[in-house]
Amino acid sequence: MIADNDLLSMQYARILAENAAQASRELRTFSQERLDAIAEHVASALDGHAEELALMSHEETGYGCVADKTAMIRFVCRSLPRAFRGMRCVGVLKEDGRGGVLEVGVPLGVIAAFCPSTSPVSTLAANALAAIKSGNCIVFAHHPRAVRCMTKALEIVISAAVEAGLPEGAIAGLSCPAKSGALELMKHPAVTLVMMTAVPRMLPLAHAAGKPLICGGTGNGPAFIERTADIDRAAEDIILSKAFDCGTAPSAEQCVVVDACAADRVRRAFASRGAWFMTAEQSDRLAGMLFRSDGRHRRDMVGVDACTLARRAGFEVPAGTRVLVAERTHVSDYDAYNRELLAPVLPWYEEDDWMHACEKCIELLLVDRTGHTLSIHSSDEDVIRQFALKKPVARVLVNTPACLGGMGMTTDLFPSMTQGSGLSGQGMTSDNVSPMNLVYVRKVGRGASSAEDVLSSLADAGTAGLCGHAGISEEKAEALRAAIREIVRKLAGPSGAC
């Protein structure tokens, strides 16, 4: 008998959500120290399989580069445990000087998580570790193009987590992917949060589920090279970043805006580091190959190296070419180069000064309204400050490769593979998502003043105003104050509490 995949996926989604809800009740009793030990153990287990999982991901999806995927998995497994140390997410977070509790961290419960096919394993690892650290259960809906590698990664995570004491069912994966199952998972009463990392086609379903949503976005992130920049360093950073994992990282530069007076120097620096400036004909050929007629990316043009990309578009470039550059002048909704390309391709714009460059960057950010990341290369702190203050964007990166800086590898941003957008309003945070985004903080307010004193002072102020402005005599005002004090006394009762 052949099972209906939609129905099977829905049934599995219900079972996994219910199992996670049961595990969540036990997990809420775990101390921060116990959760930390589990997270450390899981990270260590995954780290040992980084290269194997990276190879599986590349072979299954066809996207990116094995060495770069290995580096991202190792970055997650090594940097997150370091970032977690000393961080309190559950239990007492803040006390007053006398040991009184002021803030308590509370896990949200069960998270439904979606990972992109471009970086499925590193994203799964980061989100699983963040869930463990914050005392939450998490159920992953496997990406249809990354089922095998996500299943293998989850097997390693679950085995290590259960071995370290995590309740069974606290981490799980929906390994028979279908839209019906994904929606069933998100809508399940046990699920309290949806975390979606760079899976835009699933956003309508996430909104339809009506649950709080963390959306790790994508975006048309520009890089500006200002005239005072270290040109060689800027060129090296941008070429390295855009070629990393074949241009699939969401925070990687999507285009470059160059101060015109430095354009010739930047052009030479780019070319010497493996950038190929396409002719107008080559740019047109490539543009016509990047997307399908319905607007979706062509799979064979995503996450491949620059030489392969050029060959598939019908032209040849020198061996060792790392990035293809398309020279543009205007920003347009109809220009393929104004969309996120998920490939080692950089549209190139020149502007007369930093103010015109600032306007161009805003245009580029607004064209798809996802406001993800902007980078600037400059030594002029006033210009950097203006970019930081004015751009409709979630993060501004300064003098660093945007791909690595956005995920916290070369900056002091929190290490994360889920980076929120700042403009679209599709998710509830623009942060580099951390365990603190997966808890709510219960505030404890301790009595600092007596109710009688506060209400009496308000009454005094009120009657004084009446006396001065409504013609009430002082005798009547005093009688009113006495009546209010008597009401407060009776409400307080003999023990002083209402």
Stockholm file with secondary structure:
# STOCKHOLM 1.0

chainA/1-498         MIADNDLLSMQYARILAENAAQASRELRTFSQERLDAIAEHVASALDGHAEELALMSHEETGYGCVADKTAMIRFVCRSLPRAFRGMRCVGVLKEDGRGGVLEVGVPLGVIAAFCPSTSPVSTLAANALAAIKSGNCIVFAHHPRAVRCMTKALEIVISAAVEAGLPEGAIAGLSCPAKSGALELMKHPAVTLVMMTAVPRMLPLAHAAGKPLICGGTGNGPAFIERTADIDRAAEDIILSKAFDCGTAPSAEQCVVVDACAADRVRRAFASRGAWFMTAEQSDRLAGMLFRSDGRHRRDMVGVDACTLARRAGFEVPAGTRVLVAERTHVSDYDAYNRELLAPVLPWYEEDDWMHACEKCIELLLVDRTGHTLSIHSSDEDVIRQFALKKPVARVLVNTPACLGGMGMTTDLFPSMTQGSGLSGQGMTSDNVSPMNLVYVRKVGRGASSAEDVLSSLADAGTAGLCGHAGISEEKAEALRAAIREIVRKLAGPSGAC
#=GR chainA/1-498 SS CCCCHHHHHHHHHHHHHHHHHHHHHHHTTCCHHHHHHHHHHHHHHHHTTHHHHHHHHHHHHCCSCHHHHHHHHHHHHHHHHHHHTTCCCSEEEEECTTSCEEEEEEECCEEEEECCSSSHHHHHHHHHHHHHHTTCEEEEECCTTSHHHHHHHHHHHHHHHHHTTCCTTSEEEECSCCHHHHHHHHHSTTEEEEEEESCGGGHHHHHHHTSCEEEECCCCCEEEECTTSCHHHHHHHHHHHHHGGGGTCTTSCSEEEEEGGGHHHHHHHHHTTTEEECCHHHHHHHHHHHBCTTSCBCGGGSSCCHHHHHHHTTCCCCTTCCEEEEECCCCCTTCGGGSCCCSSEEEEEEESSHHHHHHHHHHHHHTTTCCCEEEEECSCHHHHHHHHHHCCSSEEEESSCHHHHHTTSSSSSCCCSCBBCSSSCCSSCCSBCCGGGGEEEEECCCCCSCHHHHHHHHHHHHHHHHHHHSCCCHHHHHHHHHHHHHHHHHHHTTTTCC
#=GC SS_cons         CCCCHHHHHHHHHHHHHHHHHHHHHHHTTCCHHHHHHHHHHHHHHHHTTHHHHHHHHHHHHCCSCHHHHHHHHHHHHHHHHHHHTTCCCSEEEEECTTSCEEEEEEECCEEEEECCSSSHHHHHHHHHHHHHHTTCEEEEECCTTSHHHHHHHHHHHHHHHHHTTCCTTSEEEECSCCHHHHHHHHHSTTEEEEEEESCGGGHHHHHHHTSCEEEECCCCCEEEECTTSCHHHHHHHHHHHHHGGGGTCTTSCSEEEEEGGGHHHHHHHHHTTTEEECCHHHHHHHHHHHBCTTSCBCGGGSSCCHHHHHHHTTCCCCTTCCEEEEECCCCCTTCGGGSCCCSSEEEEEEESSHHHHHHHHHHHHHTTTCCCEEEEECSCHHHHHHHHHHCCSSEEEESSCHHHHHTTSSSSSCCCSCBBCSSSCCSSCCSBCCGGGGEEEEECCCCCSCHHHHHHHHHHHHHHHHHHHSCCCHHHHHHHHHHHHHHHHHHHTTTTCC
//
